[in-house]
Amino acid sequence: MNFREYLFGIIFLILLIWGPIDHSWPAWLAVRIGYLIFIPLAIWLLLGWAWNYWQPSNKLETTLERILSGAICMALFTFAGIEATSKNHIGNTQWIQTRDGLEVATMISSYLTRLGKFLGFNYYCFCNTLGWSFKMHNKKSKS
């Protein structure tokens, strides 16, 4: 994988996870699909033009991949540290009963601050930090 594909995938994943979803918009699905396609496509074309003009070596692309992996690793480690030291977390307030009798939290309810740590997110951040650091340190040089 070269740096262009890696950056494209990361931007698409960030937009997919943290992109705005507002169901009150008249064409919310078109807006979501639009920014999930057009923003990464514009970045892909811009990076393609820059790569044709700049023509970086394989060693430089490996270095850029390691820098991006290191930045992601540091951000996840920071989020995990913030979550580990927090005194409260945000929880969901509404539960509904399904057909088979189980209760599940819905995403359409209001949120409130609850005391205590939410260790699930902390565990997630630590595991992803290890994964990204593994990718950062075990990248074999192509040159």
C-alpha angles and dihedrals in degrees: 000000000000126000095260092057091043094051091044091053093047093050091047091049092049092050091046094052104033103024117121118268112187113170091190091073112098094233101025094149092052090049092049094047089045096057092039090057108028101044095050090041091053090048091047092052092044091050090047090054091046092048092051090050098040101032100196121201124248090253091055091048090052089050091050090050090052092049092051092046090049092051091050091046092051092048093050091046090051092049090049091051092049091049092047092055098041120114096207142021138202116261137183120252106199127075126182130196115236127213094269093051099258120130120224133181115249126218094219096072130089123272128231136188114256129193120250135040126293099223095183092075090043091054090047092053094047092049092048090047089056091047095050092045089051089053091046096051101036099051109129115221114245096206 
